[in-house]
Amino acid sequence: MPLPVIPFTYRVVFNWNHVAGVKPVNVIHVRATDLAAHTASAVGAGVWGAFQDHQFTVLSSSQQMSSITVLPLDGVSASAVVTGGPNSGEGSGDICPAISGIVSLRTGLRGSRGRGRIYLGPTTEGKQNGGFISDSDAAALTFAWNHFQSALNGGSPPLELVIASYKHADANAVVSANGVRAFVADSTLIFSARRSRGWNDSGSSIVVSASSCIRWFWITSRAAPMPS
């Protein structure tokens, strides 16, 4: 399936290294809030500069983000691979390949066009207990992802994290509303299974269900497109 054209919106892939045979890939989307076209390299530098401490705390300390790949969704421009300073998890012990932490993304809309999830995994034995992460780790994730959004907004170029719908070829901003934060980390760890087609190799947009234990879920952050 060809990628849609969504103005001023960029597909950003987090490329992690191999640990114990596992190589996660996460995908997010950002949009330029000045409604101007920017190079993929400039957007990548802005995203990398916005990363926060503890943003990936549930991942293994051996899990290093080697680079990010940025693709403008303009139907024309090529992607760019951007590298930066060290960015890694903080977990100790063996990895748990079928378990992931989850950060929920919220917009002002209902349905799959207005909600998203970022699956952070695999987590480690030292970061979970009985299928839960600690309240302090959940709070740290929530704090870090909300401040990541703020740093994107204040960066150069100015960016915002969005939920991109490939079916509808549009994007909706991740925002706080009615006192509810834009990003909320759940203390319950997730087993996730795909129920519709996505791009396994490069990551996609939202996972469809969280029911059975397979390795697919932690190589993607959203499985798109999703009916809504």
Backbone bond lengths (Angstrom), bond angles and torsions (degrees), N, CA, C in turn:
res aa  C-N    CA-C-N  psi(-1)  N-CA   C-N-CA  omega(-1)  CA-C   N-CA-C  phi
1 M - - - 1.458 - - 1.524 109.75 -
2 P 1.351 118.49 126.70 1.465 119.78 177.74 1.522 110.76 -68.39
3 L 1.312 115.51 148.49 1.456 119.46 177.54 1.525 109.75 -72.29
4 P 1.339 117.75 145.82 1.455 120.51 -179.09 1.525 111.37 -75.32
5 V 1.308 115.59 165.12 1.466 121.48 170.88 1.526 107.34 -95.35
6 I 1.325 116.06 118.44 1.469 122.54 178.07 1.522 106.48 -128.79
7 P 1.314 118.28 111.13 1.470 121.41 -172.51 1.524 113.85 -55.30
8 F 1.337 115.09 135.42 1.467 124.20 173.38 1.536 113.12 59.64
9 T 1.327 116.48 22.50 1.461 121.76 -176.74 1.521 109.62 -115.91
10 Y 1.332 115.49 144.17 1.459 121.78 -172.93 1.521 109.89 -131.39
11 R 1.316 115.20 135.04 1.460 122.31 175.22 1.521 107.86 -90.04
12 V 1.348 116.80 124.25 1.461 121.52 -175.43 1.524 109.18 -120.15
13 V 1.322 115.85 122.71 1.463 122.18 -178.41 1.520 109.48 -108.91
14 F 1.334 116.29 124.96 1.464 121.33 174.44 1.522 107.92 -87.52
15 N 1.314 116.80 118.06 1.464 122.50 -178.68 1.525 109.86 -100.61
16 W 1.335 116.34 111.84 1.457 121.69 179.81 1.525 110.47 -98.26
17 N 1.319 116.79 158.79 1.458 120.71 178.25 1.527 111.23 -80.34
18 H 1.319 115.70 171.73 1.467 121.72 176.30 1.523 110.17 -79.80
19 V 1.326 116.94 131.98 1.460 122.77 171.61 1.524 107.06 -135.32
20 A 1.327 116.10 119.01 1.474 121.80 -179.16 1.529 111.33 52.72
21 G 1.337 115.66 40.24 1.459 120.52 177.63 1.515 114.90 80.94
22 V 1.331 117.35 4.46 1.464 121.94 -177.24 1.526 109.15 -110.46
23 K 1.344 116.26 130.27 1.471 121.28 178.23 1.532 108.74 -130.78
24 P 1.329 118.27 91.71 1.463 120.34 -179.33 1.525 112.12 -68.37
25 V 1.318 115.62 154.53 1.461 123.48 171.22 1.523 106.96 -138.26
26 N 1.324 117.53 125.36 1.457 122.00 174.13 1.518 109.81 -111.56
27 V 1.315 116.81 148.63 1.460 121.92 179.27 1.521 109.61 -127.42
28 I 1.332 116.02 128.73 1.454 121.41 171.37 1.524 107.86 -126.49
29 H 1.323 116.12 172.07 1.466 120.90 174.88 1.509 108.87 -130.38
30 V 1.321 116.29 139.35 1.460 121.56 176.40 1.524 108.78 -127.29
31 R 1.327 114.76 157.61 1.469 120.66 178.90 1.526 108.82 -130.51
32 A 1.331 115.78 142.37 1.461 121.22 176.70 1.522 108.95 -75.17
33 T 1.335 117.16 118.53 1.465 120.12 -176.01 1.523 112.52 -76.32
34 D 1.342 118.08 -14.86 1.459 119.72 175.15 1.529 112.00 -85.49
35 L 1.352 115.68 4.00 1.474 122.50 178.00 1.523 111.27 52.52
36 A 1.330 114.60 42.52 1.464 121.47 176.49 1.518 108.86 -123.66
37 A 1.319 115.93 154.38 1.460 121.12 177.88 1.530 109.01 -81.33
38 H 1.323 115.96 130.51 1.460 121.43 178.03 1.525 108.59 -125.79
39 T 1.317 116.45 155.87 1.456 119.43 178.52 1.528 109.69 -68.99
40 A 1.317 115.42 153.68 1.466 120.31 177.72 1.522 110.58 -59.98
41 S 1.326 117.27 -36.42 1.464 120.85 -179.78 1.522 111.47 -65.30
42 A 1.336 116.92 -40.72 1.466 120.49 179.49 1.524 110.91 -65.99
43 V 1.324 116.71 -41.56 1.459 120.44 177.89 1.522 110.08 -64.69
44 G 1.331 117.07 -42.37 1.458 120.43 178.25 1.511 112.69 -60.48
45 A 1.336 116.38 -41.38 1.463 119.88 177.72 1.526 110.87 -64.39
46 G 1.343 116.71 -37.31 1.452 120.42 177.83 1.513 112.34 -65.52
47 V 1.336 116.55 -41.35 1.463 120.63 178.40 1.523 110.27 -65.68
48 W 1.327 116.42 -45.95 1.469 119.18 -177.91 1.521 110.74 -63.10
49 G 1.317 117.12 -38.40 1.452 120.70 -179.94 1.516 113.89 -69.64
50 A 1.336 117.23 -16.43 1.465 121.34 -178.28 1.524 113.58 -91.59
51 F 1.340 118.17 -9.81 1.465 120.39 -178.80 1.522 110.97 -57.78
52 Q 1.343 115.86 145.68 1.454 122.81 -175.40 1.527 111.70 -115.86
53 D 1.324 115.69 157.53 1.468 120.66 171.63 1.532 109.09 -60.57
54 H 1.315 117.01 142.04 1.468 125.04 175.69 1.531 113.10 69.05
55 Q 1.320 118.08 11.40 1.467 120.21 -178.48 1.525 111.88 -67.44
56 F 1.330 116.42 -23.87 1.467 121.28 -179.54 1.533 109.81 -127.21
57 T 1.316 116.41 36.45 1.460 121.55 -170.50 1.520 114.14 -60.18
58 V 1.356 118.56 -29.36 1.466 119.92 -176.15 1.528 113.05 -79.63
59 L 1.328 117.31 -10.75 1.463 120.14 176.86 1.529 110.17 -77.67
60 S 1.325 115.55 162.23 1.457 121.12 177.00 1.529 110.42 -63.47
61 S 1.338 116.05 144.90 1.461 120.24 175.66 1.527 111.30 -64.19
62 S 1.330 117.23 -17.14 1.463 121.32 176.36 1.530 112.03 -82.90
63 Q 1.329 116.37 -11.79 1.464 121.04 -178.15 1.520 108.43 -82.63
64 Q 1.314 117.08 112.14 1.456 123.22 -177.98 1.526 109.98 -112.86
65 M 1.334 116.32 135.21 1.454 120.01 173.53 1.524 107.65 -80.47
66 S 1.322 116.47 109.44 1.464 120.50 -174.71 1.518 112.49 -78.22
67 S 1.332 117.06 -30.60 1.462 121.06 -178.21 1.519 108.63 -171.31
68 I 1.336 116.11 171.13 1.454 121.14 167.84 1.522 107.71 -126.14
69 T 1.317 115.89 146.99 1.468 121.80 179.12 1.522 108.08 -113.99
70 V 1.314 116.76 125.70 1.462 122.48 -175.96 1.522 109.57 -115.09
71 L 1.337 116.06 127.11 1.464 121.69 178.19 1.523 109.27 -123.71
72 P 1.336 118.72 116.67 1.460 120.30 173.84 1.530 109.96 -66.34
73 L 1.321 117.47 131.94 1.467 120.67 179.28 1.527 109.59 -89.20
74 D 1.340 114.32 55.54 1.462 120.31 179.16 1.526 112.61 -106.79
75 G 1.331 115.78 0.99 1.458 120.30 178.39 1.505 114.77 78.49
76 V 1.334 117.40 1.39 1.464 120.25 -173.58 1.526 111.90 -131.57
77 S 1.317 116.92 -50.65 1.463 121.84 -169.26 1.523 112.60 -72.01
78 A 1.339 114.18 149.01 1.461 120.89 176.91 1.520 109.96 -83.02
79 S 1.325 115.63 162.34 1.456 121.01 177.88 1.525 110.08 -78.71
80 A 1.333 115.44 163.72 1.457 121.98 175.55 1.521 108.61 -133.55
81 V 1.324 116.35 141.62 1.464 122.59 176.79 1.522 107.70 -100.41
82 V 1.333 115.47 126.17 1.460 121.79 -175.14 1.523 108.85 -121.48
83 T 1.325 116.84 136.32 1.460 121.99 176.76 1.526 109.08 -119.41
84 G 1.328 115.38 161.61 1.458 120.24 179.71 1.504 110.06 -155.05
85 G 1.337 115.86 -156.94 1.451 120.33 -179.39 1.514 112.05 -70.99
86 P 1.341 117.18 175.75 1.471 121.37 -177.69 1.526 112.14 -58.19
87 N 1.315 116.20 137.68 1.459 122.45 176.91 1.515 106.37 -145.01
88 S 1.329 117.19 113.55 1.456 119.13 -172.36 1.517 110.99 -146.49
89 G 1.350 114.97 171.10 1.448 120.88 173.53 1.518 111.03 -78.34
90 E 1.343 115.15 -177.49 1.450 119.94 -176.63 1.526 112.39 -132.52
91 G 1.351 117.23 5.94 1.453 120.68 -175.54 1.518 113.27 -78.98
92 S 1.332 115.48 151.93 1.461 121.88 177.53 1.521 109.67 -114.93
93 G 1.322 115.73 165.20 1.461 120.73 179.66 1.517 111.90 84.99
94 D 1.351 115.45 -178.64 1.452 120.53 -179.57 1.528 110.73 -67.96
95 I 1.340 116.33 151.31 1.452 119.83 176.24 1.528 110.13 -75.89
96 C 1.328 115.31 153.98 1.464 122.76 176.24 1.532 106.43 -111.79
97 P 1.348 118.75 93.68 1.459 121.44 -167.91 1.525 115.20 -59.55
98 A 1.332 118.11 -23.05 1.466 119.66 -175.15 1.524 113.25 -101.99
99 I 1.331 117.90 11.07 1.461 120.64 -174.40 1.513 110.41 -124.38
100 S 1.329 115.73 137.67 1.450 121.57 -177.00 1.514 110.78 -137.37
101 G 1.337 116.64 143.84 1.451 121.11 166.02 1.519 108.65 -78.59
102 I 1.327 116.90 158.54 1.457 119.89 -176.16 1.527 110.39 -133.66
103 V 1.325 115.33 134.37 1.458 122.18 173.82 1.525 107.02 -117.73
104 S 1.324 117.04 121.69 1.460 121.96 -179.66 1.524 110.30 -89.50
105 L 1.335 116.17 136.69 1.456 123.12 179.01 1.524 108.76 -108.79
106 R 1.322 117.08 136.80 1.454 121.20 -175.01 1.518 110.96 -126.36
107 T 1.324 115.69 141.22 1.460 122.54 173.93 1.530 107.44 -123.30
108 G 1.322 116.32 -170.56 1.449 120.39 177.89 1.510 113.95 -85.12
109 L 1.335 117.87 5.57 1.456 122.04 -176.62 1.522 111.32 -115.02
110 R 1.325 115.89 157.49 1.457 121.99 173.25 1.528 109.50 -92.07
111 G 1.343 116.35 170.20 1.457 121.16 174.74 1.511 113.06 79.47
112 S 1.328 115.92 -178.08 1.462 121.20 -174.16 1.518 113.00 -66.05
113 R 1.345 118.54 -22.00 1.458 120.70 176.79 1.528 111.58 -75.83
114 G 1.329 116.63 -15.90 1.441 119.40 -174.87 1.510 115.29 -117.07
115 R 1.334 117.03 5.93 1.457 120.98 -179.37 1.525 109.24 -136.93
116 G 1.309 115.95 148.16 1.456 120.30 178.05 1.514 110.94 -147.71
117 R 1.313 116.41 168.16 1.459 122.45 177.75 1.519 109.60 -140.57
118 I 1.304 115.06 142.07 1.455 121.23 172.34 1.527 106.74 -115.42
119 Y 1.313 116.13 120.45 1.456 121.92 -178.97 1.527 109.00 -95.71
120 L 1.324 116.48 117.41 1.460 122.64 -178.09 1.517 108.62 -105.56
121 G 1.304 114.90 102.47 1.443 118.50 -177.58 1.519 110.83 -168.21
122 P 1.310 115.68 173.18 1.462 125.56 2.47 1.525 111.92 -73.16
123 T 1.319 115.48 146.99 1.455 119.97 175.10 1.538 108.82 -84.79
124 T 1.301 116.73 -175.77 1.466 120.19 -175.97 1.524 110.83 -120.99
125 E 1.338 114.76 165.95 1.464 119.83 177.82 1.531 111.84 -58.90
126 G 1.339 115.98 -34.98 1.454 119.65 -177.99 1.513 114.29 -74.98
127 K 1.351 116.76 -12.47 1.456 120.70 -178.19 1.524 113.11 -106.53
128 Q 1.315 117.99 7.83 1.456 119.26 178.75 1.513 109.91 -141.33
129 N 1.319 114.57 153.45 1.460 121.01 177.69 1.525 107.78 -147.66
130 G 1.337 116.13 108.97 1.453 120.70 179.26 1.512 113.88 64.98
131 G 1.326 116.87 30.09 1.471 119.95 178.71 1.514 114.29 88.69
132 F 1.336 117.99 10.76 1.460 122.29 -179.82 1.525 109.90 -128.98
133 I 1.328 115.42 148.87 1.453 119.59 164.96 1.526 107.13 -95.19
134 S 1.313 116.38 163.27 1.458 119.80 -176.80 1.528 110.79 -69.54
135 D 1.322 115.96 155.91 1.460 120.61 176.41 1.526 110.73 -60.05
136 S 1.319 116.94 -35.02 1.468 119.77 -179.56 1.525 111.19 -67.88
137 D 1.343 117.25 -38.62 1.464 119.66 177.07 1.523 110.94 -68.05
138 A 1.341 117.51 -40.28 1.464 120.37 177.32 1.526 110.42 -62.19
139 A 1.331 116.53 -40.87 1.458 120.36 178.29 1.528 111.17 -66.09
140 A 1.332 116.35 -39.68 1.460 120.24 179.41 1.528 111.24 -64.45
141 L 1.342 116.51 -41.21 1.463 120.28 177.40 1.527 110.94 -63.55
142 T 1.320 116.93 -46.54 1.456 120.72 179.99 1.526 110.60 -59.18
143 F 1.321 116.47 -46.40 1.468 121.41 179.29 1.525 110.48 -60.98
144 A 1.327 117.19 -47.36 1.464 120.95 -175.62 1.524 112.24 -64.51
145 W 1.337 117.22 -43.40 1.466 119.04 -177.46 1.523 111.89 -70.93
146 N 1.327 118.14 -35.10 1.463 119.62 175.31 1.530 111.40 -66.87
147 H 1.320 117.04 -37.71 1.464 119.36 177.79 1.522 111.89 -76.18
148 F 1.318 117.83 -25.36 1.470 121.13 171.20 1.532 109.69 -60.43
149 Q 1.332 116.15 -44.53 1.461 119.71 177.48 1.532 110.76 -61.41
150 S 1.325 117.46 -43.90 1.469 120.84 179.50 1.525 111.00 -62.08
151 A 1.344 116.43 -40.41 1.460 120.20 179.73 1.529 111.34 -67.36
152 L 1.324 117.02 -36.56 1.461 120.06 174.87 1.527 110.37 -60.61
153 N 1.344 115.87 -45.49 1.467 120.88 -178.83 1.522 111.75 -59.57
154 G 1.338 116.10 -38.43 1.451 119.93 -175.33 1.512 114.81 -93.34
155 G 1.333 116.89 4.21 1.458 120.49 -177.16 1.509 113.60 -86.38
156 S 1.321 115.24 -173.41 1.462 121.61 177.65 1.526 108.82 -131.81
157 P 1.359 116.51 113.95 1.461 128.18 1.02 1.528 111.20 -71.95
158 P 1.348 117.76 157.72 1.468 119.94 177.46 1.524 110.53 -70.87
159 L 1.337 115.80 130.06 1.456 120.89 -174.39 1.522 109.87 -130.81
160 E 1.314 116.45 160.72 1.461 122.16 170.48 1.516 108.26 -137.58
161 L 1.326 116.51 145.70 1.450 120.11 176.83 1.518 108.96 -80.29
162 V 1.328 117.05 136.26 1.458 121.81 -175.98 1.525 110.44 -130.26
163 I 1.332 115.39 159.93 1.458 122.36 167.58 1.522 106.26 -95.99
164 A 1.311 117.44 114.56 1.464 122.00 -178.12 1.522 109.93 -96.17
165 S 1.316 116.55 127.26 1.465 121.59 174.68 1.522 108.59 -100.79
166 Y 1.319 115.79 112.51 1.461 119.34 178.55 1.521 110.95 -72.21
167 K 1.316 118.14 -27.88 1.462 121.26 178.73 1.518 111.05 -67.85
168 H 1.348 116.10 -43.31 1.458 120.63 -176.35 1.522 112.92 -95.97
169 A 1.331 116.72 -5.42 1.467 121.78 179.81 1.524 110.89 55.46
170 D 1.339 115.97 47.23 1.450 119.85 176.11 1.517 109.47 -144.57
171 A 1.324 115.89 174.41 1.460 121.12 -178.76 1.520 108.69 -143.37
172 N 1.345 115.83 142.04 1.458 122.18 179.41 1.521 109.64 -122.79
173 A 1.327 115.60 135.52 1.455 121.11 -174.30 1.522 111.50 -69.86
174 V 1.328 115.51 140.36 1.460 121.87 172.61 1.527 106.97 -79.88
175 V 1.338 116.48 117.65 1.465 120.53 -173.05 1.518 110.96 -137.82
176 S 1.326 115.87 159.92 1.451 122.22 170.54 1.525 108.53 -86.78
177 A 1.337 116.12 146.00 1.460 120.01 -179.89 1.522 109.44 -151.71
178 N 1.332 115.91 138.07 1.469 122.27 175.77 1.528 112.31 53.46
179 G 1.321 115.52 38.29 1.452 120.01 177.42 1.513 114.96 79.79
180 V 1.349 117.64 -1.01 1.459 122.18 179.07 1.523 108.77 -94.58
181 R 1.316 116.29 128.66 1.467 119.86 -177.53 1.523 111.82 -66.86
182 A 1.331 114.38 153.13 1.460 119.73 179.70 1.518 111.51 -66.20
183 F 1.331 117.04 -33.74 1.460 122.59 -178.89 1.517 108.79 -120.59
184 V 1.322 116.66 132.53 1.455 121.14 177.26 1.525 108.68 -134.78
185 A 1.341 117.47 123.56 1.461 121.81 177.62 1.517 109.37 -91.20
186 D 1.327 116.20 132.92 1.460 122.11 179.31 1.520 109.31 -90.92
187 S 1.322 116.99 139.13 1.471 119.52 178.36 1.522 112.00 -79.95
188 T 1.350 117.94 -12.26 1.462 121.58 177.33 1.519 109.60 -85.84
189 L 1.329 116.71 126.72 1.459 120.93 177.68 1.525 110.23 -77.10
190 I 1.325 116.01 156.90 1.464 121.44 -168.22 1.524 111.43 -120.14
191 F 1.338 115.61 137.25 1.460 123.11 161.91 1.518 105.78 -102.55
192 S 1.332 118.51 128.95 1.453 119.52 -172.55 1.507 112.13 -130.28
193 A 1.327 116.06 144.86 1.465 121.19 177.86 1.512 109.78 -133.34
194 R 1.311 116.08 141.93 1.451 120.82 177.13 1.514 110.22 -79.07
195 R 1.332 116.36 141.30 1.449 121.46 177.53 1.524 112.80 -123.91
196 S 1.337 117.58 -0.99 1.457 120.17 173.95 1.515 109.22 -146.47
197 R 1.326 117.01 168.83 1.441 121.84 -170.10 1.532 111.19 -71.40
198 G 1.338 116.26 139.14 1.454 121.34 174.59 1.513 108.89 -144.82
199 W 1.315 117.53 -169.37 1.455 121.55 178.72 1.520 108.49 -103.54
200 N 1.317 117.74 98.75 1.455 121.28 -174.10 1.526 112.50 -65.66
201 D 1.325 116.95 -40.37 1.451 119.53 -172.30 1.521 112.51 -70.80
202 S 1.328 117.02 -40.87 1.452 119.65 -173.00 1.513 113.63 -105.50
203 G 1.326 117.79 -0.30 1.455 120.34 -176.51 1.514 110.39 87.06
204 S 1.320 117.30 159.36 1.444 119.62 -178.96 1.502 110.14 -141.46
205 S 1.333 120.51 -140.43 1.451 117.90 -168.61 1.523 119.10 -116.47
206 I 1.322 125.00 -45.54 1.481 119.81 173.00 1.521 110.62 -147.41
207 V 1.298 115.87 139.96 1.452 118.91 178.23 1.518 109.26 -72.63
208 V 1.325 117.08 147.09 1.454 121.41 -172.14 1.511 112.77 -87.18
209 S 1.316 118.26 -38.06 1.458 119.71 179.79 1.511 109.73 -145.23
210 A 1.311 115.89 165.80 1.460 122.14 178.86 1.512 107.87 -129.18
211 S 1.331 115.52 78.91 1.452 117.16 -171.71 1.520 113.58 -131.61
212 S 1.325 118.98 -50.65 1.457 119.39 -174.58 1.514 111.12 -115.60
213 C 1.318 115.83 162.74 1.453 121.78 -170.16 1.529 110.27 -95.07
214 I 1.334 117.63 100.32 1.454 121.99 171.91 1.520 108.48 -135.97
215 R 1.317 117.42 163.38 1.453 120.62 -172.89 1.521 113.73 -78.92
216 W 1.322 118.08 -10.71 1.470 118.69 -174.04 1.512 112.87 -60.37
217 F 1.352 117.06 -35.87 1.460 118.43 -166.57 1.511 114.24 -63.61
218 W 1.318 119.00 -33.23 1.446 117.60 -174.13 1.520 113.35 -87.69
219 I 1.357 118.46 1.68 1.469 118.65 172.41 1.517 111.51 -97.49
220 T 1.323 116.87 7.69 1.463 118.38 179.84 1.515 109.94 -144.93
221 S 1.297 117.72 156.31 1.452 119.78 177.54 1.515 112.19 -110.91
222 R 1.327 118.39 -22.56 1.482 121.06 172.04 1.522 108.73 -148.99
223 A 1.315 118.93 142.49 1.469 121.91 178.39 1.511 108.94 -105.11
224 A 1.337 117.77 97.89 1.465 121.09 -173.55 1.514 109.36 -113.09
225 P 1.320 120.31 154.33 1.450 124.08 1.21 1.512 112.09 -84.99
226 M 1.323 116.21 154.68 1.447 122.70 178.34 1.516 109.22 -118.16
227 P 1.320 118.59 137.39 1.458 119.27 175.49 1.522 111.00 -66.27
228 S 1.304 117.23 145.72 1.455 120.40 178.28 1.530 108.71 -143.99
